[in-house]
Amino acid sequence: MEFDLKFLLKILKKKLGLILLVVVIAGGFSFYWSKYQMKPVYEASTKLIVNKAQENAAMLDYNTVNLNIKLIDVYKEIIKSPAVMDIVARQNSTLGYTSEQLIKKVQISGIPQTPIMVMTFEDQSHEKAVTLINSIANVFQGQIPLIMKVDNVVILNEAKSTDHPEAISPQVYFNVALAMTIAIIFMISMVVLLEYLNDTVQSEEDIWSELGIPTLTAIAKVRKKDIKASRALYTNTKVGGSSHVSVL
């Protein structure tokens, strides 16, 4: 295992420059794409409380609270129905959303152990997201007495438009970190795979492991700069008039 680890580190060191180059390119491309090509997405949200009134009672008891919590699942389905969304789409026809699109985009969740619902809507326009989520909340509140024959939904807070909204996506630095991580894993895997598939003899150790024959001598690899340096030395020696020895 120690030899394998050393061998792995050796081949990674040999290809370190290439690995770093690919990682930097992946990170730079991810930053450019996330920052300048991907359109920002904004989120607007509102909260509603389900509050079933009791007769002859000054305050809600435990059973009533549990009933209100269970009603949230029913109200989720009512919100995501044409009975509500058709009205929202008609009231906001200039925003370009159909009833089916609104049903798919609105997200509804309940806060655990409370009769409170949170509705959120995402759009590339912050103002459009605010307008639509408030419209959905108001229409739903108005339709509940007609559908359920009970007026028990109260809007706790409406979404508000701000001058400098913060986009929820893209997350530029997260995308950069993810791209660089994927690039590192990919390059390490490719380097190890290519080295594993490479069955050429590259060192004395390869000869011994494959043939069991010791190496008596080895010819050093001649680099281009060594050849140029040798030629330059020969030229300088010849021009300088150095003596030549001939063997008879």
VENWO-V214780 format. One record per pair of residues at least 4 apart in sequence whose C-alpha atoms are under 8 Angstrom apart, sorted by the first residue. I is the first residue (numbers start at 0). J is the second residue. D is the distance in Angstrom with one decimal. If there is no record, write none. Layout:
BEGIN
i;j;d
I;J;D
I;J;D
END
This chain:
BEGIN
i;j;d
0;4;6.2
1;5;6.2
2;6;6.0
3;7;6.1
4;8;6.2
5;9;6.0
6;10;6.4
7;11;6.2
7;191;7.4
8;12;6.0
9;13;6.3
10;14;6.4
10;190;7.6
10;191;7.6
10;194;7.7
11;15;5.7
11;187;7.3
11;190;7.3
14;18;6.3
14;190;7.5
15;19;6.1
16;20;6.1
17;21;6.3
18;22;6.2
18;183;6.9
18;186;5.9
18;187;7.5
19;23;6.1
20;24;6.2
21;25;6.1
21;182;6.8
21;186;7.7
22;26;6.1
22;178;8.0
22;179;5.3
22;180;7.9
22;182;5.3
22;183;6.1
23;27;6.0
23;179;7.2
24;28;6.0
25;29;6.1
25;175;7.9
25;178;5.9
25;179;5.9
25;182;6.6
26;30;6.2
26;175;5.0
26;176;7.1
26;178;5.8
26;179;5.2
27;31;6.2
27;175;7.5
28;32;6.0
29;33;5.9
29;171;7.9
29;174;6.4
29;175;5.3
29;178;6.5
30;34;5.8
30;171;6.2
30;172;7.3
30;174;7.3
30;175;5.7
31;35;5.7
31;36;7.1
32;36;4.8
32;37;6.2
33;37;5.2
33;169;6.1
33;170;7.5
33;171;5.4
33;174;7.3
34;169;7.8
34;171;6.3
37;169;6.9
38;123;6.9
38;169;7.6
39;123;5.8
39;166;5.8
39;167;7.5
39;168;5.7
39;169;6.1
40;121;6.5
40;122;5.5
40;123;4.4
40;124;7.2
40;125;7.9
40;166;5.4
40;167;5.9
40;168;5.3
40;169;7.2
41;121;5.5
41;122;5.5
41;123;5.8
41;124;6.5
41;125;5.3
41;128;7.2
41;164;7.5
41;165;6.9
41;166;4.7
41;167;5.7
41;168;7.4
42;119;6.7
42;120;5.6
42;121;4.5
42;122;6.6
42;125;6.9
42;128;6.5
42;129;7.9
42;166;7.3
42;167;6.8
43;119;5.6
43;120;5.5
43;121;6.6
43;125;7.3
43;128;5.6
43;129;5.3
43;132;6.7
43;158;5.9
43;159;7.8
44;117;6.9
44;118;5.4
44;119;4.2
44;120;6.4
44;129;7.5
44;132;6.6
44;157;7.4
44;158;5.5
45;117;5.9
45;118;5.4
45;119;6.6
45;132;7.0
45;133;7.1
45;136;7.5
45;154;7.7
45;155;7.6
45;156;5.7
45;157;5.0
45;158;5.4
46;115;6.8
46;116;5.6
46;117;4.6
46;118;6.3
46;154;6.1
46;155;5.4
46;156;5.6
46;157;7.0
47;115;5.7
47;116;5.2
47;117;6.5
47;136;7.8
47;152;6.7
47;153;5.6
47;154;4.4
47;155;5.2
47;156;7.3
48;114;5.7
48;115;4.4
48;116;6.2
48;152;5.8
48;153;5.3
48;154;6.5
48;155;6.6
49;67;5.7
49;68;7.5
49;70;7.6
49;71;7.3
49;114;5.4
49;115;6.3
49;116;7.8
49;151;5.7
49;152;4.8
49;153;6.6
50;64;7.9
50;67;6.3
50;114;7.3
50;151;5.0
50;152;6.1
50;153;7.4
51;63;7.1
51;67;6.4
51;150;7.8
51;151;5.1
52;59;7.8
52;151;6.9
53;57;8.0
53;58;7.8
53;59;7.0
59;63;6.1
59;64;6.8
60;64;6.5
61;65;6.3
62;66;6.2
63;67;6.2
64;68;6.3
64;113;7.7
64;114;6.9
65;69;6.3
65;114;7.9
66;70;6.2
67;71;6.7
67;114;5.5
68;72;7.9
68;112;7.2
68;113;6.2
68;114;4.5
68;115;7.7
69;73;7.4
70;74;6.2
71;75;6.1
71;109;7.1
71;114;7.0
71;115;7.9
71;116;7.0
72;76;6.8
73;77;6.5
74;78;6.1
75;79;6.4
75;107;6.6
76;80;6.4
77;82;7.3
77;83;7.1
78;82;7.9
78;83;5.8
78;84;7.2
78;135;7.8
78;139;6.3
79;83;7.2
79;84;6.9
79;102;5.1
79;105;7.9
80;84;6.1
80;102;7.0
81;85;5.0
81;86;7.9
81;98;6.6
82;86;7.2
83;87;6.5
83;135;7.4
83;138;6.4
83;139;6.0
83;142;7.1
84;88;6.0
84;98;5.1
84;99;7.8
84;101;6.7
84;102;6.8
84;135;7.3
85;89;6.3
85;97;7.8
85;98;5.2
86;90;6.1
86;138;7.2
87;91;6.1
87;98;7.5
87;131;7.6
87;134;6.3
87;135;6.1
87;138;6.8
88;92;5.5
88;96;6.3
88;97;5.7
88;98;5.5
88;101;7.7
91;95;7.7
91;96;7.8
91;131;7.5
92;96;6.9
92;97;8.0
94;127;7.1
96;100;6.0
96;101;6.5
97;101;6.3
98;102;6.3
99;103;6.4
100;104;6.2
101;105;6.0
104;120;6.3
104;121;7.0
105;118;6.9
105;119;5.9
105;120;5.0
105;121;7.6
105;132;7.9
106;118;5.6
106;119;5.2
106;120;6.4
107;116;6.9
107;117;5.7
107;118;4.6
107;119;6.5
108;116;5.8
108;117;5.3
108;118;6.6
109;113;7.5
109;114;7.3
109;115;5.8
109;116;4.5
109;117;6.1
110;114;7.3
110;115;5.8
110;116;6.3
110;117;7.3
118;132;7.2
119;132;6.7
120;128;5.8
120;129;7.8
120;131;7.6
120;132;6.0
121;128;5.9
122;127;6.9
122;128;5.4
123;128;8.0
124;128;6.3
125;129;6.3
125;160;7.2
125;164;7.0
126;130;6.2
126;160;6.2
127;131;6.1
128;132;6.2
129;133;6.2
129;158;5.6
129;159;6.4
129;160;6.3
130;134;6.1
131;135;6.1
132;136;6.3
132;158;7.2
133;137;6.2
133;157;6.0
133;158;6.3
134;138;6.0
135;139;6.0
136;140;6.1
136;154;7.3
137;141;6.2
137;154;8.0
138;142;6.1
139;143;6.1
140;144;7.8
140;152;5.9
140;153;7.2
140;154;7.8
141;145;7.7
142;146;6.2
143;147;5.5
143;148;7.0
143;149;6.7
143;150;6.5
143;151;7.9
143;152;7.6
144;148;4.6
144;149;4.7
144;150;4.9
144;151;8.0
145;149;7.7
160;164;7.8
169;174;7.8
170;174;6.1
171;175;6.3
172;176;6.1
173;177;6.1
174;178;6.0
175;179;6.2
176;180;6.1
177;181;6.2
178;182;6.1
179;183;6.1
180;184;6.3
181;185;6.0
182;186;6.0
183;187;6.1
184;188;6.1
185;189;6.1
186;190;6.0
187;191;6.1
188;192;6.0
189;193;6.0
190;194;6.1
191;195;6.1
192;196;6.2
193;197;6.0
200;205;5.7
200;206;6.6
201;205;6.4
202;206;6.8
203;207;6.4
203;213;7.9
203;214;6.3
204;208;6.1
205;209;6.0
206;210;5.6
206;211;6.8
206;212;6.6
206;213;7.5
206;214;7.6
207;211;4.4
207;212;5.2
207;213;5.9
207;214;7.6
221;225;6.5
221;226;7.2
222;226;6.6
223;227;6.3
224;228;6.0
225;229;6.1
226;230;6.2
227;231;6.1
228;232;6.2
229;233;6.2
230;234;6.1
231;235;6.2
232;236;6.1
233;237;6.2
234;238;6.2
235;239;6.0
236;240;6.6
236;241;5.9
237;241;6.2
END
